[in-house]
Amino acid sequence: MSEKVKEKSGIRSRIVPLILLVMAGVLLVLSVVGFVLQGTQETTQSLGQMQTSAVLHAASEGLINNIAQQARADKLAELRKDKNFRKRGLDEVNSICDAAMEEARAEAEKLYANPVVQDQAALDSAIQTFEKALSESSSLSVTERAAYAEIYVQLVDNISDWKAIAGESVADADVLASLQSTAPDLAKEANAHLGSALVRMARDQAAAQQTAEEAELKNQLINLLASDVPSWTEYIGLEEDALWEKLLQEVPGLEKGEAFRGDLLKKAAEHIAAAEKGETLPPPAEADEGADTVFETQADYSYFTPTAALEKEEAEKNDAYEQLNTQLVAVIPDLGGLSEKLQASLRGNIEKVLWMEDNSFSSRFHTYQQHKAEITSGAWKMNLASLATPLLLAGIAVLLLGLVILFWKPLTGRFGVPRTIIALFFVYLCLLAEFYNISVRMMMGNVLERMTMYGVLVLAMMPGIQCGIGLNMGITIGCISGLLGIVTALQFDLVGFPALACSCVLGALVALPLGWCYAKLLNRMKGNEMTISTYVGFSFVSLMCIGWMMLPFNNPRIIWLLMGKGLRVTHSLLGSFAHLLDNFLAFKIFGIKVPTGGLLFLALCCLLVWLFSRSRLGIAMTAAGSNPRFAEASGINVNRMRTVGTVLSTVIAAVGIVIYSQAFGYAQLYTAPRQLGFIAASAILIGGATVSKAKVSHVIIGVFLFEGVLVFGQQIANSVVAGGGLSEVMRIMISNGIILYALTQSGGGRRA
Amino acid sequence: MREQNQLKSHLEKYVVTYLFIALSVLFIITSGLDINYVASQLLLRLNRNAFIVLALIIPIIAGMGINFAITIGAMAAQIGLLLVISWGISGVPGILLAAAITLPLGSLFGFLIGKLLNKMKGQETIGSLILGYFANGAYQLLFLFIFGSIIPLNSNVTIVGASGVQNTLNLTGSVGLYTAVDGIAHIPFLLALYISCGVLALLTVVQYLRKKISRKKMLVGVIASVLIAGIFLIPAVANTVNGSHGRELKLPLVTWLLILGLCLFNSTIMRTRLGQKFRAVGQNQTVANASGINVDRTRVIAIMISTVLAGWGQIMFMQSEGIGTFQTYAAHEQVGLYAGAAILVGGASIDRATNLQALIGTFLFHSLFITAQSASSAMFGNSVIGEYFRAFLSYGVIALALIIYAWRTNRQRKAGQLNLADRHAVKS
């Protein structure tokens, strides 16, 4: 009886995966058919016809838009002349103008939408010549631009004080020399032509820096006015000069603002006016926290100068376009009368139609279709051929899903649910990256870099889990200790390995007593550790926000200059120990940069933690964590073991944030460390740990999978949907979803 | 001896409240702000926040801790508001429609939250916090990529040239949702104060006559109400707090009726059968289960009610005076944090809370919030420190309350174990 039931449920549980597998098969077959169709002559020919039609449409579209816009502007001018113009509302005027525009557009479409081609062969050949010229010149252009971008990014990343390098007093040759020493590639013969343009760039940067510093100074002075003047009522009725004198006495540091005296006086006048009414102005708005985020440098191509070879190719391209343009004018005569600006935009449109970075069948097909090209023959074949790639991707996805459901029990039994799901997701993302022409190798390099960045931090979760306090969200306490170490190193202008060592050691030393107190607290809160550690961590971060403002650091490089105290939010570690470990013994293999030093350090930390967990103390600690009652009975002091684990976790976190900052290149204070506990927790959970069990392998696998999914996900999300929102959504949902899952696994039925 | 113990346990329960009272007084004095200004700001913030804070009570009584997942209720309300703005329905009908949309959405979300929290009993506080973060991801997905493309919206709320909802939506002007409830009718603050003092005194007398409370309690109640009313009858006090003519304090009548209505709802539901179930489940799940109560179902209902109420509270917050804009992607983020901190400041703990505690907590918490910046610039010559101090207070209060609660229950548990051991010893 019971076996029958089992068999039946066995069949039923296999139905879903079988259906999925069949679906996957169908999808894959369709996609193969699509790929085969892409190679046939019929579709190639049809695609060529679509290309011609798309080019013609792109040309006529520009013309039609132009006519419509012109009609709208004419209508507006006509309305303006009318004396009732002011009586009409904005909405009404807009609707009248829009109606005129639509009318003109409809008329123009009638005229130009279906151009009649006289000399099809000449047009086709002109299009093909131009397309060829575009694709040829692009390869040279791409290499030159890449070289330029690399130099540009090197310069911008590594130079923080542009005024020193390219101040007005420095001669061009000296500027060039210092640029070449920063970016050695610039000294190569192939890049010599970039020299003068980059000198110009450096001068512009220096000027921009000057302006930015002035603006910051002005802003700070305005804030000073608001905070340092106790009572504005004393100032009522003073003349400008007398007011300035009095303010100079009252507000120390104001003399630096002689240059913006006018603006400052205006602000003071606002304060006085408010004081007359018996009010006070609201305190100045706080700077946006998001503004402190550091973005990756993007090359600015406005200083790019082409070589002679590239210029020659450009000229050839221009010739080819001229020929195409004459052909187009022959078809649509009105194109000849366009203004220069419109000519340029027309050329831009046509180039977009003819040259795509991803020159596959489907992307060509979709671009042509966007430009309203008609499909002349074999519509279903064309559509199927263009869908081959997405069909393949969907097929693989369904196949993976089916296999996972089929082997759910053995898979999750061996690897755990989160690790299985995230690992499969990662594999799928790698496939997607291949299809979206994203370089998997480069991405892997990024993943390695991020692994060294987060590895030690994630490792800090391990002793916490082992000793029984669960996910230690309070590693932020350790992080803040580490940041204290870093700013101390910066305070004394330490550089290189001494700075790194000083930060680590000092951070660890601060973390010891803090971790001890924190452990004593958690020992009294058994059963509620995660909740308490989260909020204690949050509170400590906000408390230290005040701390960062009040601590007696005074190196002008790290404090708010005008206030004379208070650490800045973001500290660049360039010139101190940025990327120090990552660049140590770093080498390139298959185009992947391997951050040897960082990986070695991570390996060393893992080894130490592993050795510890094998030691007598470590075994006792794990025992106390996994079964406190049993441990107590066998003579282990559970509270002491928990203290050991918590302190260890906090100290590792202190080292971890130093490593994180050197890999990131910046140390971020104030609210920045708040979420680090969540990131570390989700990484180790993805690696296969639970809230009561963790191993070194969980740390390594977790960091790799988590960062891998994030790096690949970000790139792919960006190429699927413009704007960066999607990857952020993915990060939030994965990271918190994993923690939620772990909570449901641990907390069920337990009641504090 | 007994009195001393009572005093000690009273202090232990309300240590956070007394700390906040002391801090508030200190801050109000050092900030040098006009009392009238502080009073008007405080009233404004009470109008806005009281409703949401009151929404936390039922889950606390049902033993589910501070329900930080009320952010999800706020998200439901924001979906409702967005649709209402997109459809161009203004004024009271718009608010009512948004509330009507919030009801099914909030119930659905509450149902799901409850189901999930039932899987992590004992970890509800942290679970609901992380659930709120998780839902924020889903919310962004919805507002950035689904609204405006899959679900069509009016073009005045979407980003031009891309999918997704704009960063800020205006509630004033032709949208007409600004102060749609607040603006219906106002009542002078002093009048409201006198009336409520009178009603309070009357109620205590009635309770005494119905022999529900002792004579001593009745006298205390009556004298307290008379005293409060009397203090405000002194012209000097009334003028400092209430301000001179033309700037006198006013209360939005309908808003306050709704807040009082919610208080009434909270206290009446506790007298019903469902309320008894909440209380039983909150006190001891094993006992509740043994006496035939479906524990899981009761907990789900508690969270559903809380989520819907929080959603309505968020609508009240959005329409209130001085807001005027709808920060599409940020409006819900701090809802749980501020409401949770406020109710704990009032003397509530992880397992008990009353209407009065919620109201007093909101009052105290926001009085610090208003004065922190000015006080810090007076004390340290720097207003930014006040900003950080506010954040520290919010998180710190929650941490402190959690610690006190955990410490107390652990101690009780230990005591219970000792008692048990004693009994065993006697038996053998």
HADDOCK unambig.tbl for C-alpha pairs under 7 A between the chains (distance, minus, plus):
assign (segid A and resid 227 and name CA) (segid B and resid 377 and name CA) 6.36 0.50 0.50
assign (segid A and resid 227 and name CA) (segid B and resid 381 and name CA) 5.95 0.50 0.50
assign (segid A and resid 227 and name CA) (segid B and resid 382 and name CA) 6.15 0.50 0.50
assign (segid A and resid 228 and name CA) (segid B and resid 381 and name CA) 6.44 0.50 0.50
assign (segid A and resid 524 and name CA) (segid B and resid 407 and name CA) 6.40 0.50 0.50
assign (segid A and resid 525 and name CA) (segid B and resid 406 and name CA) 5.59 0.50 0.50
assign (segid A and resid 525 and name CA) (segid B and resid 407 and name CA) 6.06 0.50 0.50
assign (segid A and resid 528 and name CA) (segid B and resid 406 and name CA) 6.99 0.50 0.50
assign (segid A and resid 531 and name CA) (segid B and resid 125 and name CA) 6.75 0.50 0.50
assign (segid A and resid 531 and name CA) (segid B and resid 126 and name CA) 5.04 0.50 0.50
assign (segid A and resid 532 and name CA) (segid B and resid 399 and name CA) 6.29 0.50 0.50
assign (segid A and resid 532 and name CA) (segid B and resid 402 and name CA) 6.48 0.50 0.50
assign (segid A and resid 532 and name CA) (segid B and resid 403 and name CA) 6.76 0.50 0.50
assign (segid A and resid 535 and name CA) (segid B and resid 395 and name CA) 6.32 0.50 0.50
assign (segid A and resid 535 and name CA) (segid B and resid 398 and name CA) 6.94 0.50 0.50
assign (segid A and resid 535 and name CA) (segid B and resid 399 and name CA) 5.02 0.50 0.50
assign (segid A and resid 536 and name CA) (segid B and resid 399 and name CA) 5.63 0.50 0.50
assign (segid A and resid 538 and name CA) (segid B and resid 395 and name CA) 6.20 0.50 0.50
assign (segid A and resid 539 and name CA) (segid B and resid 392 and name CA) 5.51 0.50 0.50
assign (segid A and resid 539 and name CA) (segid B and resid 395 and name CA) 4.99 0.50 0.50
assign (segid A and resid 539 and name CA) (segid B and resid 396 and name CA) 4.97 0.50 0.50
assign (segid A and resid 542 and name CA) (segid B and resid 388 and name CA) 6.21 0.50 0.50
assign (segid A and resid 542 and name CA) (segid B and resid 391 and name CA) 6.09 0.50 0.50
assign (segid A and resid 542 and name CA) (segid B and resid 392 and name CA) 4.75 0.50 0.50
assign (segid A and resid 543 and name CA) (segid B and resid 392 and name CA) 5.59 0.50 0.50
assign (segid A and resid 545 and name CA) (segid B and resid 388 and name CA) 6.11 0.50 0.50
assign (segid A and resid 546 and name CA) (segid B and resid 385 and name CA) 5.79 0.50 0.50
assign (segid A and resid 546 and name CA) (segid B and resid 388 and name CA) 6.11 0.50 0.50
assign (segid A and resid 546 and name CA) (segid B and resid 389 and name CA) 6.93 0.50 0.50
assign (segid A and resid 729 and name CA) (segid B and resid 137 and name CA) 4.90 0.50 0.50
assign (segid A and resid 729 and name CA) (segid B and resid 140 and name CA) 6.56 0.50 0.50
assign (segid A and resid 729 and name CA) (segid B and resid 141 and name CA) 6.32 0.50 0.50
assign (segid A and resid 732 and name CA) (segid B and resid 134 and name CA) 6.28 0.50 0.50
assign (segid A and resid 732 and name CA) (segid B and resid 137 and name CA) 5.43 0.50 0.50
assign (segid A and resid 733 and name CA) (segid B and resid 134 and name CA) 5.27 0.50 0.50
assign (segid A and resid 733 and name CA) (segid B and resid 137 and name CA) 5.44 0.50 0.50
assign (segid A and resid 736 and name CA) (segid B and resid 130 and name CA) 6.11 0.50 0.50
assign (segid A and resid 736 and name CA) (segid B and resid 133 and name CA) 6.69 0.50 0.50
assign (segid A and resid 736 and name CA) (segid B and resid 134 and name CA) 5.31 0.50 0.50
assign (segid A and resid 737 and name CA) (segid B and resid 134 and name CA) 6.30 0.50 0.50
assign (segid A and resid 740 and name CA) (segid B and resid 127 and name CA) 6.59 0.50 0.50
assign (segid A and resid 740 and name CA) (segid B and resid 130 and name CA) 6.81 0.50 0.50
assign (segid A and resid 740 and name CA) (segid B and resid 131 and name CA) 6.97 0.50 0.50
assign (segid A and resid 743 and name CA) (segid B and resid 120 and name CA) 6.06 0.50 0.50
assign (segid A and resid 744 and name CA) (segid B and resid 119 and name CA) 5.14 0.50 0.50
assign (segid A and resid 744 and name CA) (segid B and resid 120 and name CA) 4.86 0.50 0.50
assign (segid A and resid 747 and name CA) (segid B and resid 119 and name CA) 6.77 0.50 0.50
assign (segid A and resid 747 and name CA) (segid B and resid 120 and name CA) 4.23 0.50 0.50
assign (segid A and resid 747 and name CA) (segid B and resid 121 and name CA) 5.61 0.50 0.50
assign (segid A and resid 747 and name CA) (segid B and resid 122 and name CA) 6.48 0.50 0.50
assign (segid A and resid 747 and name CA) (segid B and resid 123 and name CA) 6.25 0.50 0.50
assign (segid A and resid 748 and name CA) (segid B and resid 119 and name CA) 4.82 0.50 0.50
assign (segid A and resid 748 and name CA) (segid B and resid 120 and name CA) 4.66 0.50 0.50
assign (segid A and resid 748 and name CA) (segid B and resid 121 and name CA) 5.57 0.50 0.50
assign (segid A and resid 749 and name CA) (segid B and resid 121 and name CA) 5.77 0.50 0.50
assign (segid A and resid 750 and name CA) (segid B and resid 121 and name CA) 5.84 0.50 0.50
assign (segid A and resid 750 and name CA) (segid B and resid 122 and name CA) 5.96 0.50 0.50
assign (segid A and resid 751 and name CA) (segid B and resid 121 and name CA) 5.89 0.50 0.50
assign (segid A and resid 751 and name CA) (segid B and resid 122 and name CA) 4.56 0.50 0.50
assign (segid A and resid 752 and name CA) (segid B and resid 122 and name CA) 5.28 0.50 0.50
